[in-house]
């Protein structure tokens, strides 16, 4: 009888230890999943900031009128198309950089990145400009991340009525 009681007591202890180990494993799994989720969120946030930085030279060039700075934000193949007061313009990145230089500085310009959407190495962004040499513009960008660097692959824009 004593052997049966000892056996039952040992069985209960072993079951209790196994249950604690399972609870501990579940707790560790939940912590790991939470950390993985936080890492994904941080990576997503960092990608957003990287796209924002990639748009930076273009946004700064709007104020400075520096066409070379604007050009540095684009891939060589980039295509720009849009309208100003109903007139459609289509340009290469080089031609667009020249147009920025010709337009000169726009010291009163205000800009705002309205949104950025990212999927892997592809991204899209909308940037609003107010008082860019007297115009309000809405620019839509398509960006691509190649060799760890985001650059603008294309731009479509519209000028609104003069400010």
Secondary structure, DSSP 8 states (H G I E B T S, - for coil): -HHHHHHHHHHHHHHHHHHHHHHHHHHHHHHHHHHHHHHHHHHHHHHHHHHHHHHHHHHHHHHH--HHHHHTTEEEEEEEEEEETTEEEEEEHHHHHHHHHHH---TT-EEEEEEEEEETTEEEEEEEEEEETTEEEEEEEEEEEETTEEEEEEEEEEE-S--
